[in-house]
């Protein structure tokens, strides 16, 4: 986590260069839809299996959800969501992401500095959870991620973390966590159990009882994680 946070200066400089290049300048909201559809049709962007089913299940059970991203702008995310769950539903989703202003300069969801590292993402998730709860008592939070910037969110005490791995079981995030080994980081003592835990039937536990789950797609989450959480 300290390593992720140390990248903040480098990542911010990268986002600044995007703004300076003006590559995103002048792209209107109406243009993102066709771009997203083209990317999906070409296979450049793929929505994992079971996503629409997960959304329907959450709706049926009164669950709320949102998206936090350091890489894609809000209009792009909503355009991809529209192709999967429909435009009307996609417009209601709470999205915290970096988006370009009229000059193509990227800013965070709140107009502040860009989200670029794991600590910024965790802060955004905390804000999102409070907004989604809207003063109501929550029954639990699930965080799903596959990026190194997700590490703090996945391991936060207030969530059940789910790491999405590729079909062949590989994941840069899993490799990162495995490399931590038994080093004390951020109050957690991690165990070298990642490789054997990738079948999703096992849990990866730190010595303080924190669990991280593994899934290949959203059907895994529907079939296994939700049923387990309902028991607890």
Residue pairs with C-beta under 8 A, 6 or more apart in sequence:
1 118
1 119
1 151
1 152
1 185
1 186
2 185
2 186
4 117
4 118
4 119
4 148
4 149
4 151
4 152
5 117
5 118
5 119
7 116
7 117
8 116
8 117
8 119
8 120
11 70
11 114
11 116
11 117
12 113
12 114
12 116
14 116
15 98
15 106
15 114
15 116
18 24
18 104
18 106
19 100
19 103
19 104
19 105
19 106
21 104
22 103
22 104
23 104
24 73
24 100
24 104
24 106
25 100
25 102
25 103
25 104
26 102
26 104
27 100
27 104
29 75
32 73
32 75
32 76
32 78
32 79
33 79
33 82
35 76
35 79
36 45
36 76
36 79
36 80
36 82
36 83
37 79
37 83
39 45
39 80
40 46
40 47
40 80
40 83
45 80
47 80
47 83
47 84
48 164
48 217
48 218
49 217
49 218
49 219
50 217
50 218
50 219
50 220
50 221
50 222
51 84
51 85
51 218
52 84
52 85
53 218
53 219
53 222
54 218
54 221
54 222
55 65
55 85
55 89
57 63
57 222
57 226
58 64
58 65
64 132
64 133
65 93
65 94
65 132
66 93
66 94
66 95
66 96
66 128
66 131
66 132
67 77
67 81
67 93
67 94
67 95
67 96
67 97
68 95
68 96
68 97
68 115
68 121
68 124
68 125
68 128
68 153
69 77
69 95
69 96
69 97
69 98
69 115
70 97
70 98
70 114
70 115
70 116
70 117
70 120
70 121
70 147
70 149
71 97
71 98
71 147
72 97
72 98
73 97
73 98
73 99
73 100
73 106
74 95
74 97
74 99
74 109
75 99
77 95
77 97
78 90
78 91
78 93
78 95
79 90
81 89
81 90
81 93
82 90
84 90
94 128
94 131
94 132
95 109
96 108
96 109
96 115
96 124
96 127
96 128
97 109
97 115
98 106
98 107
98 108
98 109
98 114
98 115
98 116
99 106
99 107
99 109
100 106
100 107
101 107
106 114
107 113
107 114
108 114
108 115
108 120
108 124
109 115
109 124
110 127
113 120
114 120
115 121
115 124
116 149
117 149
118 148
118 149
118 150
118 151
118 152
118 153
119 152
121 149
121 150
121 152
121 153
122 152
122 153
122 156
125 143
125 153
125 156
125 159
126 158
129 138
129 141
129 158
140 160
140 229
141 158
141 159
141 160
142 159
142 160
142 161
142 162
142 221
142 225
142 229
143 150
143 153
143 154
143 156
143 159
143 160
143 161
143 162
144 162
144 164
144 215
144 221
145 153
145 154
145 161
145 162
145 163
145 164
145 173
146 163
146 164
146 165
146 171
146 173
147 172
147 173
148 172
148 173
148 176
150 163
150 173
151 173
151 176
151 177
152 186
153 159
153 161
154 161
154 162
154 163
154 212
155 161
155 186
155 188
155 210
155 212
157 210
160 211
160 213
160 225
160 229
161 211
161 212
161 213
162 212
162 213
162 214
162 215
162 221
162 225
163 171
163 173
163 174
163 177
163 212
163 213
163 214
163 215
164 171
164 215
164 216
164 217
165 171
165 174
165 198
165 214
165 215
165 216
166 216
167 216
169 198
174 194
174 198
174 214
177 190
177 194
177 212
178 192
178 194
178 195
180 190
181 190
181 192
182 189
182 190
182 191
182 192
183 190
187 208
188 206
188 208
188 210
189 206
189 207
189 208
190 206
191 204
191 205
191 206
191 207
193 202
193 204
193 205
194 204
196 202
197 203
197 204
197 214
198 214
199 214
200 213
200 214
200 215
200 216
200 220
200 224
203 211
203 212
203 213
204 211
204 212
204 213
204 214
205 211
213 224
213 225
215 221
215 224
215 225
